Every structure is written in C-alpha cells, then in structure tokens.
Amino acid sequence: MEAPKRAFSLRIEGRVQRLGYRRFILEAAQELGIEGLVTNEPDGSLRVFAQGEEGRLKEFLAKIRAPPSPIAVRGLEETPPPPDPGIKHFQTAFGSLAEELQEGFGAMQNEFRDYRDEFGDYRQEFRGFVGEFRDYRQEFRAFTERTDESFKALDQKYGEISAKLSLLLETFQKESLETRKELTRAVDTLSDLVKQFVESRQGKAQPAGKGPQTP
C-alpha cells in the first residue's frame, strides 16, 4: 500500500535567484521522488510547493535549507496546504528569457567555482608531482653522465679496435700479394721441370745407333 502523501508550501528569502537555486531544488526533488513546483517571485524570493512521503519531504527540506555557496537562505516560511493529486512530477516555472539566461549563467558560475576548487586541489597534487619530477630529473642527469662516460670509453675502445683491424687487413693484403707472386713463381718453376723431364724421356726412347733421319 502506498504511503500517504503530505505537502508543504515554502517561501524562501535571501540570495536565491539567478544563482542556480531552482535547478538545485529540482535535482534534489527528482533524486528523492518529490512532486511539486518551484517559482521565482517578483520580490526576489522563491516559492516551492512540494508533496510526497513524509520522510522524503523532511530530507528534501533539509537539502534545500543548505544550498551550496553563494546561494544563501535567510528566511523560510512554511505553510501546510493539502496535496494536489493532479501533480505527478516536480517542475520549474520559467520566467522571461532574460531571467532564465541570468539563472543559467548563475548556475554555470557556481559550477565554475566548484571546478576551481577542484583545480586548486589538483594544483596541490601537481606541486607534489613537480617535487618528485625534480628527484627523477636529478637521477636522469646522473644516468646521462654515466651514459656519456660509457659512450666515450666505448668510442675509445672502438677506435683502438678499428685501428688494429685496419693494420691486420693491410698486412694480410700485402702478404697475400707476396704469397700469390711466390705461388706463381713456384708454378712456373714446376712447369719448367716437367717440360725438361718430358723432353729427356723422349730422347731416351729413340733406337740405339740411329740418329736423326736426313731427307
């Protein structure tokens, strides 16, 4: 069974218009399931009609009594009208376009203040990160110095190795050239010896007592 509804009508005085207060009230009502209406009054006050389950109405009233800065509630008059069965949702009664633009800019101003406060917190955290970054920067400098020294040592060693390799290559090339010349001379000498041996063998193969034939 649905709990019986209770209703109240509020007249709220203070710094309550053009600061996003109606939006704050609307969001609180929607969150708690409250039905009703909020209206800007010509004298600068707000009029709120709200109805719903009694426990939720009390919670709703506590919320709208303590709005965020710079909204300031200085007076609140409550009257107990009967619930209106024709109202099923919570709505905002809108005024002229100029009033609504002022209201919207006021709400944006409040949100900007909230973000500015959050930014202040992040700025503090960022300062902490800056301090840690300085520490890492010192470590990075030390690492860079060690790396530079290592590269200098490596470059020196590489220079020595490169010079030795160049000397070995040059020596090998010279020795290879001499070796090729010696090998060529040895082959030529061997060829001469083979030729002489063949010729001597052919001379011994001719019959005895027979010299060369004359025509």
C-alpha positions as CSV (number, residue, x, y, z in Angstrom):
1,M,0.0,0.0,0.0
2,E,1.3,3.4,-1.0
3,A,2.2,5.7,2.0
4,P,0.0,8.8,2.4
5,K,1.3,12.0,0.9
6,R,2.0,15.2,2.8
7,A,2.5,18.6,1.2
8,F,4.0,21.9,2.2
9,S,4.4,25.3,0.6
10,L,7.6,27.3,1.2
11,R,8.5,31.0,0.6
12,I,12.3,31.2,0.7
13,E,14.1,34.6,1.1
14,G,17.7,35.5,0.7
15,R,20.2,35.4,-2.2
16,V,18.2,32.8,-4.0
17,Q,17.6,34.0,-7.6
18,R,19.9,33.9,-10.7
19,L,22.3,31.6,-8.9
20,G,21.1,28.2,-10.0
21,Y,19.0,27.6,-6.8
22,R,15.9,26.4,-8.7
23,R,18.0,23.9,-10.5
24,F,19.4,22.7,-7.2
25,I,15.9,22.3,-5.8
26,L,14.7,20.5,-9.0
27,E,17.6,18.0,-8.8
28,A,17.0,17.3,-5.1
29,A,13.3,16.7,-5.7
30,Q,14.0,14.3,-8.6
31,E,16.5,12.4,-6.6
32,L,14.0,11.9,-3.7
33,G,10.9,11.4,-5.8
34,I,9.2,14.6,-4.7
35,E,6.4,16.1,-6.7
36,G,5.8,19.9,-7.0
37,L,6.9,23.2,-8.4
38,V,9.5,25.9,-7.9
39,T,8.9,29.5,-9.0
40,N,10.8,32.8,-8.9
41,E,8.8,35.5,-7.2
42,P,8.9,39.2,-8.3
43,D,10.2,40.3,-4.9
44,G,13.4,38.2,-5.3
45,S,12.2,35.2,-3.2
46,L,11.4,31.6,-4.3
47,R,8.1,29.8,-3.9
48,V,8.2,26.0,-3.6
49,F,5.3,23.6,-3.5
50,A,6.3,20.0,-2.6
51,Q,4.4,16.8,-1.9
52,G,5.4,13.3,-1.2
53,E,6.1,10.7,1.5
54,E,6.7,12.4,4.8
55,G,10.2,11.0,5.4
56,R,11.4,12.1,2.0
57,L,9.8,15.5,2.4
58,K,11.9,16.0,5.5
59,E,15.0,15.0,3.7
60,F,14.1,17.3,0.8
61,L,13.5,20.2,3.2
62,A,16.9,19.6,4.8
63,K,18.7,19.7,1.4
64,I,17.1,22.9,0.2
65,R,17.7,24.7,3.5
66,A,21.5,24.2,3.0
67,P,22.3,25.1,-0.7
68,P,25.8,25.5,-2.0
69,S,27.5,28.9,-1.8
70,P,27.0,31.6,-3.0
71,I,23.3,30.8,-2.6
72,A,22.2,32.0,0.9
73,V,18.8,31.2,2.6
74,R,18.0,33.9,5.1
75,G,14.3,33.2,5.7
76,L,11.9,30.3,5.2
77,E,8.1,30.4,5.7
78,E,6.3,27.1,5.6
79,T,2.5,26.6,5.2
80,P,0.8,23.2,5.0
81,P,-1.6,23.1,2.0
82,P,-3.3,19.8,1.1
83,P,-1.6,17.6,-1.6
84,D,-2.6,18.1,-5.2
85,P,-3.4,14.8,-6.9
86,G,-3.0,16.5,-10.3
87,I,0.7,17.0,-9.8
88,K,2.8,13.9,-10.7
89,H,6.3,15.3,-11.2
90,F,8.5,18.2,-10.0
91,Q,8.8,21.1,-12.4
92,T,10.3,24.6,-12.7
93,A,8.1,27.5,-13.6
94,F,10.1,29.5,-16.1
95,G,10.1,33.3,-16.4
96,S,11.2,35.6,-19.2
97,L,14.1,34.8,-21.5
98,A,16.3,37.4,-19.8
99,E,15.6,35.9,-16.3
100,E,16.3,32.4,-17.5
101,L,19.6,33.4,-19.1
102,Q,20.6,35.1,-15.9
103,E,19.6,32.0,-14.0
104,G,21.7,29.8,-16.4
105,F,24.8,32.0,-16.1
106,G,24.4,31.9,-12.3
107,A,24.4,28.1,-12.3
108,M,27.4,28.0,-14.6
109,Q,29.2,30.4,-12.2
110,N,28.6,28.1,-9.3
111,E,29.8,25.1,-11.2
112,F,32.9,27.0,-12.3
113,R,33.6,27.8,-8.6
114,D,33.3,24.1,-7.8
115,Y,35.8,23.2,-10.6
116,R,38.1,26.0,-9.5
117,D,38.2,24.4,-6.0
118,E,38.9,21.0,-7.5
119,F,41.6,22.6,-9.7
120,G,43.1,24.0,-6.5
121,D,43.3,20.5,-5.1
122,Y,44.8,19.2,-8.3
123,R,47.3,22.1,-8.3
124,Q,48.5,21.0,-4.8
125,E,48.9,17.4,-6.1
126,F,50.7,18.7,-9.1
127,R,53.2,20.6,-6.9
128,G,53.9,17.2,-5.2
129,F,54.5,15.7,-8.7
130,V,56.8,18.5,-9.5
131,G,58.9,17.7,-6.4
132,E,59.0,14.1,-7.4
133,F,59.9,15.1,-11.0
134,R,62.8,17.1,-9.7
135,D,64.1,14.0,-8.0
136,Y,63.8,12.0,-11.2
137,R,65.4,14.8,-13.1
138,Q,68.5,14.5,-10.8
139,E,68.6,10.8,-11.3
140,F,68.2,11.3,-15.1
141,R,71.2,13.7,-15.1
142,A,73.3,11.2,-13.2
143,F,72.3,8.5,-15.6
144,T,73.1,10.7,-18.6
145,E,76.5,11.5,-17.2
146,R,77.2,7.8,-16.7
147,T,76.0,7.0,-20.2
148,D,78.2,9.7,-21.7
149,E,81.2,8.3,-20.0
150,S,80.3,4.8,-21.2
151,F,80.0,6.0,-24.7
152,K,83.3,7.9,-24.5
153,A,85.0,4.7,-23.3
154,L,83.3,2.7,-26.0
155,D,84.3,5.1,-28.6
156,Q,88.0,5.0,-27.5
157,K,88.0,1.2,-27.4
158,Y,86.3,1.1,-30.8
159,G,88.9,3.4,-32.2
160,E,91.7,1.1,-30.9
161,I,90.0,-2.0,-32.3
162,S,89.3,-0.3,-35.7
163,A,93.0,0.7,-36.0
164,K,94.2,-2.8,-35.2
165,L,91.7,-4.3,-37.7
166,S,92.9,-1.9,-40.4
167,L,96.5,-2.8,-39.7
168,L,95.7,-6.5,-39.9
169,L,93.8,-6.1,-43.1
170,E,96.6,-4.1,-44.7
171,T,99.2,-6.7,-43.6
172,F,97.0,-9.5,-44.9
173,Q,96.6,-7.8,-48.3
174,K,100.4,-7.3,-48.6
175,E,101.1,-10.9,-47.5
176,S,98.5,-12.2,-49.9
177,L,100.1,-10.3,-52.8
178,E,103.6,-11.7,-52.0
179,T,102.1,-15.2,-51.5
180,R,100.5,-15.0,-54.9
181,K,103.8,-14.0,-56.5
182,E,105.7,-16.8,-54.8
183,L,103.0,-19.3,-55.8
184,T,103.2,-18.1,-59.4
185,R,107.0,-18.4,-59.5
186,A,106.7,-21.9,-58.0
187,V,104.2,-23.0,-60.6
188,D,106.4,-21.6,-63.4
189,T,109.5,-23.5,-62.0
190,L,107.5,-26.7,-61.7
191,S,106.3,-26.3,-65.3
192,D,109.9,-26.0,-66.5
193,L,111.0,-29.0,-64.6
194,V,108.1,-31.1,-66.0
195,K,108.9,-29.9,-69.6
196,Q,112.6,-30.8,-69.2
197,F,111.7,-34.2,-67.7
198,V,109.3,-35.0,-70.6
199,E,111.9,-34.0,-73.2
200,S,114.6,-36.2,-71.6
201,R,112.3,-39.2,-71.6
202,Q,111.5,-38.7,-75.3
203,G,115.3,-38.7,-76.1
204,K,115.9,-42.0,-74.3
205,A,113.0,-43.6,-76.2
206,Q,114.8,-43.4,-79.7
207,P,116.6,-46.7,-81.0
208,A,120.3,-47.0,-80.5
209,G,122.7,-46.4,-83.4
210,K,120.0,-44.5,-85.3
211,G,120.5,-40.8,-85.4
212,P,118.2,-38.4,-86.8
213,Q,116.8,-39.1,-90.3
214,T,118.0,-36.8,-93.1
215,P,115.9,-36.3,-96.2
